Amino acid sequence: MKHHLDFEKPIAELQRKLEELKQHPENHSLGISWEEEIRLLERKIEDARRHIFSNLTPWQRVQLARHPKRPYTQDYLRLAFTGFEELHGDRMYGDDRAFVGGFAQIGDRKVVVIGTQKGRDTKENILRNFGSAHPEGYRKALRLMRLADKFGLPIVTLIDTAGAYPGVGSEERHIGEAIAVNLREMMLFNVPIIAVVIGEGGSGGALGIGVGDRVLILENAYYSVISPEGCSAILWKNRSAAPDAAAALRITATDLRQLGLVDDIVSEPVGGAHNDPAATAASLKDAVLRHLNEVSAQPVEERLRNRYRKFRSFGHVLEPSAQAA
């Protein structure tokens, strides 16, 4: 079953007409050949898609980042990586299935890859906890990153979570401490780290595997300290103001690149990653390999200095002086 967002409905309507025409060629009535009418409709679909997706609002990009057909970590493991061997458990509490991680190869580079994983249906979403990890998930990720550092393997992280799980069990098992330790340890690993936001990049849940020498983001993904709905509820006292919050938060890939919070934007096919997962995976693979090769060429001491300076530079706000006002 196809899923269309509200702003995709004009495209969906044209696609419906095209399918009807292909199934019932006797119904065409434009005074032109059936083949020419097909080509005309296909051009209209492409024109509509280009127009709509070249003028997306921040809120529409948030909707695309949450699209139920959007590729998830396991899709990229299949399309962009090879030889993936999954490892389980944090060796302290359990195995959090919201995180997937293990040894893999991307291009000619052997790596450890870790990513948050959502589900495609209710059963899988319950298994994956909707991509929101518990403390043991972050400790599992840390265990795998320590293995990578021990064996000199670069680390690639794929981020797609609305945030860490905020329930009582998470607090009892110290979710804040688990994320904080990851931030500290990721800053100190000698091996190169490439972090990629592939969908939702929500709050500390995303940042818990988001410290890297290079932080990349897919064109229609977002990275934010709070969801637009959460921000809307706090500032406007109404979740319906989420589109305004999305614009004010400046959470889109273009905004984040301008602010210096991400290093590169990975392009998506027209229509979004779900429109052509294989092409998106190819773009992600090329970007990861390019940045990985650049970072790997740096001496370890320089790489660690650059990583530290990168994150220490975030959050500087320049207020207008009283005299200027």
Helices and strands as residue ranges (DSSP letters): G 6-8, H 9-23, G 25-27, H 34-53, H 58-65, H 73-79, E 82-86, E 99-106, E 109-116, H 122-128, G 129-131, H 135-151, E 155-161, H 168-172, H 175-188, E 193-202, H 203-207, E 214-218, E 222-224, H 228-235, G 239-241, H 242-249, H 253-258, E 264-266, G 273-275, H 277-296, H 300-312
